[in-house]
């Protein structure tokens, strides 16, 4: 039986609830913090933008996400994304590929995933193109999209993940032996993931590639199954062109090793001023990045970031 829209969107509310509860616990209270029009010191609330951390697990530990907190003891990050699993092609059909480092992260769930979840941080898996004939926008049939979603759902359920992120990079549709875009493909995939993932799973979209373009034309009933859609261009402010409430969109993204701190500060301030609901960071590495992150969290939440090591 298909899951309803009402069963999906508690995933977004769960992030907000976890944020508020973590902040309340850090302050020694049990009540949710009141919403505020602008960040005030110690005033992290459920209406604040969610903070996203993509981690390149080929070279860094996902557990680093849990080593940062705000000055009041609440989490600096709300969602940690394992970057990345791939959509590959075996010559006959698409399949989900987990490289050695991604598999090792999943196998080490007790130290890499579960501790973050115990802190209230959601952990999701990035699904990424891989220079092969398969992409999210060229499934030839609905059945093939559903078969791929079955593989994804199996991994999510096996390792207790909180959802997936769709990232349609590194696929050159319609050339080099890669089938052209099928306008129905991306919608088939979103529908299938919504059907097959656990009911409280996040489905997010990295706003890039033919998948994003296709979904801009998809029925509202499909797009509304996406919890968040965010800008993929680091150091830039590009609101996704989807007819969704701003609380479900991220206009700003930064590369923690490349984007100047002044730019990151400005992007965070604009995110709050314009009422967008997500702020994306990429490539969190080992070591203390609290000075850089504080420039962001002061704008987002009115608090410095503390590195707990």
Secondary structure, DSSP 8 states (H G I E B T S, - for coil): ----HHHHHHHHHHHHHHHHHHHHHHTT--S-----SS--TT---TTS-EEEEEEETTTS-GGGGGGEEETTSSBS-SEEEEEEEEEEE-SSSEEEE--HHHHHHHHTHHHHTHHHHHTT-EEEEEEE--SSS--TT--SSHHHHHHHHHHHHHHHHHHT--EEEEE--S--TTSTT-----TTHHHHHHHHHHHHS-TT-EEEEE--HHHHHHHHTS-HHHHTT-SEEE--STTEE----SSS-GGGEE-EEEETTTS-HHHHHHHHHHHHHHT-SEEEEE---SS--HHHHHHHHHHHHSS-EEE--
